[in-house]
Amino acid sequence: MACARGADQVKILCLSLLRLGDIIQHRQLVRSVMAQHPEAEIHLLCHEQFAQARDLFSESVKFHFIPYQDLQKILVERRQNPKAALELLSQCLKTIKAEKFSLLYDLTHTFFSDIVRRALGIPSVKPQALWKTYLEDHATITAGSRFHLIETLARSLGLEIAPVAPSLAAREKIIVLQTLTSDQKKNWSLGSFQKLVTRIEQELPGYQIQILSSPVEQEQLLKVFSKDLLFVSTMKQAQDLLRRASVLVSLDTSLLHLAAQENCPTVGIFLGGADPHKTGPLLSGAIVLHGKSSCAPCSHSSPCQQPRHFCQELISLDQVFLALSHQLGKDNNMLAAERVIFQKNAYSLRSMKTTAGSLDQSFEEIIWRYYLDGTWQEELPRVNSQVRQFLTENSQASPEMKLQLIRRQKTLAGEFQLCLETLEEAMKKISFLCVSPTEPQTDRVNAIRKDILGKLFHWTRQFSEQQDLFHRLQMTLENEVASAFELYRRLKSPFEEFQCLTAIRNQFADHLLNLHSERDAKGEMKWTRPTPPSLKG
Amino acid sequence: MQGQEVRPRKVEEKILADGTKIPLFEERAPCSQRSPLREAQDWLVREKSKWAISSLKTKPVVVLGAGAGLHLTELWRSEEIGGKIYVIELEAALFHWNQANQSFPQDRVKFINQAELSPFLTEMESALPIVTEFRPGWLWNSEEYLQISNRLLGERNIKQILNETLPEMSEQDQILWRALGELIK
């Protein structure tokens, strides 16, 4: 990305207008911006209540703040004219504009950040269209996402995120626990943590336990834990502790991300609205225990609707202790958990043991990444390298498992081809209505819409592991349309997405099959390049 | 000011058990008769939690109702407040009682009576002050105090501004109001 260069130093502004955990994760993206613009001065705009983030960045970054809480108070509490909020925001943006930034990266991607970006009028990096659409339609708060939010942001903005270099310093025998979140639904009970403490004391006697606490949480924690276990600290002090500690066991909090940044091995407990696919720790080898009840992950904003905290009950003391022991190198039989695989620009969660399910998941990710990166639009398909990467990542899978995967994927590709043909028929019908000399009745158009929607609901249930393929189509059809043109216009892009993903799946499965038939003398899969049918065709 | 109760002209005084002196109008007091100091302290804590911190340093504070002055003492002693404090007291007798019985630093606290009200409000409208109500002190003037409050706080809240007045604004103001609208979603 080229920057305008003048007599003054080039300045780049990054918007990080979410919560503390997000700012900590955005540090990876800020590093990437720095690497792309080594001579530029990097500034970060955050909400003022997270000003403590400034102490957590070792990089040379200048911080600016939006007085979010003050603005909210003026508007909600009504002790001042709303014009005071306008004046305050205006002054804040004026100060930022005075810095004369050359370029802006929106790392937030919310309506608010988009308006701030427009108000500042700074030339901004345009997100890549396919990843941007994915971010908007799949990675929102309620919709499920196959990819980590930071990966989605990085790829959409042309940035590269990479694992933090391992710290060579020896870690001390300290086990750190983060036992509370700001959201009751995301908590594992303090009673469970108390039992964990007892078990650590009994079975890992050489280790010191430190329970992280903010000054506000101290009173609540002292009812359960003794004072000498508590580490009441600022975020900066917690960061220093995590630099030295052997492991952190944490709920889905900003501290989990802070530990990942400090390369501290982690065990993350994800409950309630916490979704480790979207917000897991960006650290290879991090263990994730996800309370996958049928209702999880639930909405962040509403309280738990269930009679009991089902997702919490799915995480046992044994599981957490085994995961902790595994991270300390004391137990290698940790199977009932997932681990993070974090490579350059790619975050994945995988079962500790390779299963058919994890192979399928890996295959889906590779198809989606290939599609969303959009390389098939510009050059000869790079299926070869993608399939090789898939095989490398899943080297533990037996040849039989791989063969079964190929068979499953070929069957799926055939089934999706049938879905595609049904959708193509529907599109033809809608196009016909568009050019019909008499204006078709809205009822008729909406009847077609409902018919497709019904089929999509059916396919979503039938292909539950691939239901995100139908997500955009479903969203598009949920509301009534006024005309055949409107229906066609709405369907066009998600239909093309489905078409493209089906073609890619076919191609990938064919390539894998080809590899399988070309086994070498050792019985290993060998790559011979087949002639791929052009995706564009 | 039609249809109002007839106000007693004479102010009496009551000395509470802790020695606090409060004004009385035929048994009615413009503050708590049991623990006015506690009432004043609680009032300040509650109100402060609703004020924007950045405004405290720079904006004037307009208090609607002088009461027995105890809440005003708590207010001007509060270190966070940097702007001048204006106290609107519409009841002449109470205005004078406070002038005679309370002593505030003149550079920090200024009382505004009925006669000074109009030019004061005109001046304050553009200053966008913090407006805070001491309702126990309103006695006979609730309606008028509410009108003053509405005038200083603006008739429209953010949602009404976004729905009703946006098209009349400059493009930049429209963008900023929309951003503010996002903050309260």
Interface residues (C-beta under 8 A of the other chain):
Chain A: P67 Y68 Q69 D70 L71 Q72 K73 I74 L75 V76 E77 R78 R79 Q80 N81 P82 K83 A84 A85 L86 E87 L88 L89 S90 L93 T110 F111 F112 I115 V116 R118 A119
Chain B: E47 K50 W51 A52 I53 S54 S55 K59 L128 P129 I130 V131 T132 L152 L153 G154 R156 N157 I158 I161 Q172 D173 I175 L176 W177 R178 A179 L180 E182 L183 I184
